Amino acid sequence: MQPKKNLTSPPKGVPPSMIQVQSTLHVTDNSGARQARCLRILNKSRSKTASVGDLITVSLRQVRPNKRVKRKAIHIALVVRTKQPLLRPNGFKISLGDNSCILVGSRKDKNPLGTRLTGPVGIHELRKSKSLKCILLSKHDI
């Protein structure tokens, strides 16, 4: 008999990621959105998953009343946390707890719509994606 393969871990050399199309994410800025659903993964050709630092297109599912974003609106978002542990090149595994994103203005400049970010963010991964404004707004860096 052959040993069973572990289906939960990614193959060697492939970075783990959790965000797929139709995944539900928490929005961790103060733009007014609470929950969002992933519609598409941007800037990756034929990729089925997104990880920290990737841009995705989201549809807003829950919003706070009297804010500038509306329910069912389509926005560009930046993934800042995934529930799957991050594997860094130095060997550290970092688990950030939940799937979260922040809403950004456009694909090119990546300026966030909110003025505050709640919770920890992975600064190494966000620095690779060149979204420095999001790093400056966060209070908990990992």
N, C-alpha and C positions, 0 to 999 in steps of 0.2 A: 504494500500500500504506500501511496505517496503521501507526504505530510500535507496538511491543509495550509493553504496560503492565507495570510492575513489580508483581508480585503479592505480593511479600514486605513491602512497606511499606504502612502503613494509609493510608486516604484523608485528605486535609487536614482538620484540625479534630478528628480522632478520635485520642485518646491511645493509644499502642501498649500492648498487653498480651499476655501469653503464656499465662496459666493458663486452661485449659479443663476441662470435665468429662472425667474419666479421665486427667488429667495426673498424672505422678509428681513429687513434690516431696521435697526433703531437709528434715528437721526440724532446726533449728539451735539448739535449746535443750537443756538437760540434763534434760528430763522423762523420758527413757528411750526415746523413739521415734527411729528412724533415717530411715525412709521412709514417706511417706503418699501416698494417692491421692485426688484431688479428686472429691467426689461431687456437690456442688451449690455454686453461688455465691449468697451471701446478700446481703441489703440492696440488691439491684439488681433491678429488675423486668425480666424477660425478657432479661437480659444473658447473653451466651454466654462472655464472658471476664472475668477478674479481673486487677487490677494491684496494685501495691504499696499496702498499706493497706486492702485489701478483706478481708472475712470470707468464709471458705469452710467447708464441711463436708467432713471428710476421714475416710477409713478407714485405720487404721494397717497397713502392710504388713510392715515389719521393726521389731522392738523389741529393746532390750538386755535380757538376762535379769535377773530379780530387781529390777525397777523397778515403779513404781506404775501404769504404763499397760500394757495387754495388747494382743496382736496381734488384729486384726480389730475393735477397738473403734472406735466412732464418736465424733469430737470436733469441736469448733469450732476453726478455725485462722485465723491472721492472716498474710497474705502479706507477707514482708519483703524479698524479692529476686526479680527476674525476669531471665531471660536476655536478653530484648528490652531494648534501651537505653531509659532513661527520658528523655523530653523535658520539660524544665522550662520555665516561662514566660520565663525570662531567656535562653533559647537554648542552654543547656548540654545535652549528651547524656551520660548516665551509664550505663555498663554494669556491672552488679553480678555477672555471671559465671554464676549458676545460678538455678534455680527453688527457692526456699526458703520455709518457713513456720515459725511457732511456734505451739504449742498454747496456747489461752486457756481460762479457766474458763467464761465465759458470753458471750453476745452483748452484754450491756449494759455490764458493768464492764471487760471486755477485760483482766483480770489474767492474766498468763502462768502456766502450770503450773510451768515451770522457774524457776531462780534465776539462770541465766547465759545470755547469747546469744553465739554465736560468729559471727564474720564481720561485714562491713559491712552497715549498714541505711540506707535513705534517710530522714533525719529530717524533711525537709519533707513527704513524703507521709504518714508516720506521724502527724505533727502535725495534718495536715488530717483524718485519720480519728479524732483525739482518743484515741489510745492512748499516753498519756504515760508510763505505767509501762514499756512496752517500750523507749522511748527511753532511760529512765534505766538500764536493765539492759544496754544495748549498750555495747561499748567502742569500736567503730569506727563513727563517724558520717560520713555523706556528705551 
